[in-house]
Amino acid sequence: MRLEGIHHITCVTGDAPANVDFYVRVLGLRLVKKTVNQDDPTVYHLFYADEAGSAGADLTFFEYPGARPGRAGDGMAHRVAWRVGHADALAFWVERLAAEGVGTQAGEGGSVRFADPEGLEHELIVEDVPDAPLVADAPDVPREHALRGFAGVRAYASEPSRGARLLEETLGFRRLGGEAWECRGSERGGFYAYDAPPPERGRPGAGTVHHVAFASPLEEHEGWQQRVAASGARPTPVIDRYYFRSVYFREPSGVLFELATLGGAGFARDEDPEHIGEGLSLPPNYEPMRARLEQVLTPLPDPRA
């Protein structure tokens, strides 16, 4: 069994309209599903990705209106890394972000780092990988410069060696050197890396990562749940999330991991593929609550109208 890289990364926002504006208008992603947190349906769950809503490009947000700003600390993921195609794309993003008042800084290997309006860190990396680029159609982001899906994610850990056994022996990650690993299957891959934490204690809130999900073929999902359980990581049972199935557990540093399934109809299960993300989608068990939820959830415009 092999996991197919990163499935999605879920974060927290306190302002859904501003979140949509930044990730759709500025970063050029597509809002591919406007639904609810299935553990608390009064909370939005917004999904941004490539044009098809593919696993490997899915950045998602729970909206808690007015949530206080969070701060990444020990045991929390703190940066989302994206692929771009070439150095010219990095120059394009530096200029585009500057025009939006978003500061950038150079990272290792010429990468570009920046934060969203709530402080969530991002990094753009030129990578030569066999993975198919996952690109959204945006009116003013040329396809050759567009984000191409996840390169990886970085987390803070004061004792990174504690996670090595789970990452390598249980999940099958390959050590890249230092405190970085690659999760790669037959189609996609992505890195997971640890950095030394800041002295300040972490605080969940707006602008922080809630969990990191890795992609499992549907037919292997039960096997992965059992494998994680055998390692002592105490996973949840398989949970049906309607668009995919999920298993949750914490890796030893404290980051919440999810294993989410590939395959099936995905976000087109309840919407025309040409119009995914345009209306409020509810799993069948929440459909009777639609009228009440539409009154509670923050009004959002169709960003592609």
Secondary structure, 3 states (H helix, E strand, C coil): CCCCCEEEEEEEECCHHHHHHHHHHHCCCEEEEEEEECCEEEEEEEEEECCCCCCCCEEEEEECCCCCECECCCCCEEEEEEEECCHHHHHHHHHHHHHCCCCCEECHHHCEEEECCCCCEEEEEECCCCCCCCCCCECCECHHHCCCCEEEEEEECCCHHHHHHHHHHHCCCEEEECCEEEEECCCCEEEEEEECCCCCCCECCECCEEEEEEEEEHHHHHHHHHHHHHCCCCCCCCEECCCCEEEEEECCCCCEEEEEEECCCHHHHCCCHHHCCCCECCCHHHHHHHHHHHHHCCCCCCCCC
